[in-house]
Amino acid sequence: MADRLSNAITQDELNALASIVRVGSVAYQELLKSESSLFTHPYFSSLKGRIWTNLVQMECELESHEPKFPFEFHQREFAYNQFIPELRTDNVILHIARSQSPDVLPYDARYKIELSNNNSILCRQLTFCPKEPQVYQEVPFYGLVVFGGRKTLFSTIQFPEPGFAGIADAIPVPLMESESTKKTVERKKATLKQKLLSKIEQEIS
């Protein structure tokens, strides 16, 4: 599987994922340090991690509208009008999640367990394509773009073992910034923060 995974993600795709994680994380850190931030109240302390995840997910949606975005953007819907972004190519299906470290899978869920079976060689070989009778095709690998870090930001693509039992393989997401990248992050961060504040105003008005 490792040999195939080495070609499953392109450099353009890695760069796009790095931008999403960087911008969402920088916006979160600025909101966290803001004196007017909701995070200053102890009642909101348990929401910090969730808001960080939501900001990265929101940035994923924002960047999906860019002309050269290298993924197909979809939204997976759950009960109670909950949505998460889903990025797809012919090779992979990716979800975004926060984790304690690059070596720890995020929490499991039924859809994650089911999709992790895409990483089974047997399941991939026996997937039938209904649009093309008598033709078999391999399903995309399933991965999670995980991020986190209390002091140093990290991000990696984890490919879980079938059944979500562990990590079968991983590809680091490069987070190093150049001067030109920093300017782009600043611009995108401002847009993301404005969208978040607008969303909050709409929900409380």
C-alpha positions in Angstrom: 0.0 0.0 0.0 2.9 2.4 0.8 4.1 2.3 -2.8 0.6 3.4 -4.1 0.2 6.0 -1.4 3.4 7.7 -2.5 1.6 8.6 -5.7 -1.8 9.2 -4.2 -1.2 12.8 -3.2 0.4 15.4 -5.5 2.6 18.3 -4.5 -0.2 20.8 -5.5 -2.6 18.9 -3.3 -0.2 19.0 -0.3 0.3 22.7 -0.8 -3.4 23.3 -0.8 -3.8 21.3 2.4 -0.9 23.2 4.1 -2.6 26.5 3.2 -5.9 25.4 4.7 -4.3 24.2 8.0 -2.0 27.3 8.3 -4.7 29.9 7.7 -7.3 28.3 10.0 -4.7 27.8 12.7 -3.3 31.4 12.5 -6.9 32.8 12.7 -7.6 30.6 15.7 -4.5 31.7 17.5 -5.3 35.4 16.9 -8.8 35.0 18.2 -7.5 33.1 21.2 -5.2 36.0 22.1 -7.8 38.7 21.5 -8.9 40.5 24.7 -12.5 40.6 23.4 -12.4 36.9 22.6 -15.1 34.6 23.8 -12.4 32.2 24.9 -11.5 34.4 27.9 -14.6 33.2 29.7 -14.1 29.9 31.5 -17.5 28.6 30.3 -16.2 28.6 26.7 -12.9 26.8 27.5 -14.3 23.4 26.4 -15.2 24.9 23.0 -11.7 26.0 22.0 -10.7 22.8 20.2 -14.0 22.6 18.4 -13.7 26.2 17.2 -10.2 25.5 16.0 -11.4 22.6 14.0 -14.4 24.6 12.6 -12.0 27.4 11.5 -9.9 25.0 9.5 -13.0 23.4 8.0 -14.3 26.9 7.1 -11.0 27.7 5.4 -11.3 24.5 3.5 -14.6 25.6 2.0 -13.3 29.1 1.3 -10.3 27.8 -0.6 -12.4 25.4 -2.6 -13.7 28.3 -4.5 -10.3 29.2 -5.9 -9.9 28.4 -9.6 -6.9 26.1 -9.2 -8.1 24.2 -6.1 -6.9 20.7 -6.8 -9.8 18.8 -5.1 -13.4 18.3 -5.6 -15.2 19.8 -2.6 -18.2 18.1 -1.0 -20.0 18.3 2.3 -21.0 15.3 4.2 -24.3 15.9 6.1 -25.2 14.4 9.5 -28.1 14.6 11.9 -29.1 18.0 13.4 -27.9 19.9 10.3 -24.2 19.2 10.9 -21.8 19.2 8.0 -18.1 18.4 7.5 -16.0 19.2 4.4 -14.9 16.3 2.2 -12.1 16.6 -0.4 -11.9 14.1 -3.2 -9.7 13.1 -6.1 -9.6 9.9 -8.2 -7.1 8.7 -5.7 -8.2 9.8 -2.2 -11.1 10.9 0.0 -10.0 13.2 2.8 -11.6 14.5 5.9 -10.2 17.2 8.3 -9.8 16.5 12.0 -7.8 17.6 15.0 -5.5 15.1 16.9 -3.2 15.0 19.9 -0.2 14.2 17.8 0.7 13.1 14.2 0.9 9.5 15.5 -2.6 9.4 17.1 -5.8 8.9 15.1 -8.7 11.3 15.9 -11.8 10.0 17.4 -13.6 7.3 15.5 -17.1 7.4 13.9 -19.1 5.0 11.9 -18.4 6.8 8.6 -14.7 6.8 9.3 -14.7 3.1 10.1 -16.6 2.3 6.9 -14.4 4.5 4.7 -11.2 3.0 6.3 -12.1 -0.2 4.6 -11.2 1.6 1.3 -7.6 1.0 2.5 -8.0 -2.7 2.4 -6.4 -4.3 -0.6 -9.1 -6.9 -0.8 -11.9 -4.3 -0.6 -10.2 -2.1 -3.2 -9.9 -5.0 -5.7 -13.5 -6.2 -5.3 -15.3 -2.9 -5.7 -17.7 -3.1 -8.5 -18.5 -0.1 -10.8 -22.3 -0.1 -11.5 -21.9 2.4 -14.4 -19.7 0.0 -16.3 -21.0 -3.5 -16.2 -18.5 -6.3 -15.8 -15.8 -3.7 -15.0 -14.1 -3.5 -11.6 -12.4 -0.3 -10.3 -10.5 0.5 -7.2 -12.1 2.9 -4.7 -10.1 5.9 -3.5 -7.9 5.6 -0.5 -9.4 7.2 2.7 -7.3 9.6 4.7 -7.6 12.2 7.4 -5.8 15.6 7.3 -5.0 15.8 11.0 -3.6 18.9 12.7 -2.8 20.1 16.2 0.0 21.0 18.5 0.1 23.2 21.6 3.4 24.8 20.9 4.3 23.8 17.4 1.7 23.3 14.7 1.7 20.0 12.9 -0.3 18.4 10.1 -0.2 15.1 8.4 -2.4 12.9 6.3 -3.2 9.7 8.2 -4.4 6.6 6.3 -6.1 4.4 8.8 -6.0 0.7 8.8 -9.2 -1.1 7.8 -11.6 -0.9 10.7 -9.9 2.2 12.0 -7.6 0.0 14.1 -4.5 2.1 13.6 -2.5 4.1 11.1 -1.4 2.2 8.1 0.6 5.0 6.6 1.1 8.8 6.8 2.2 11.7 4.6 3.5 14.8 6.3 1.8 18.1 5.2 4.6 20.7 4.8 3.9 23.8 6.9 7.1 25.9 6.3 6.3 29.4 5.1 8.1 31.7 2.6 7.7 35.4 2.5 5.2 35.2 -0.3 3.2 32.5 1.6 3.0 34.7 4.7 1.4 37.5 2.7 -1.2 35.1 1.3 -1.9 33.7 4.7 -2.5 37.2 6.1 -5.0 37.9 3.3 -6.8 34.7 3.7 -6.8 34.9 7.5 -8.6 38.3 7.4 -11.3 36.8 5.1 -11.8 33.8 7.3 -12.0 35.9 10.5 -14.6 38.1 8.9 -16.7 35.1 7.8 -16.6 33.7 11.3 -17.6 36.9 13.0 -20.4 37.4 10.4 -21.7 33.9 11.1 -21.7 34.5 14.9 -23.6 37.8 14.4 -26.2 36.0 12.2 -26.8 33.3 14.8 -27.2 35.6 17.8 -29.3 38.3 16.0 
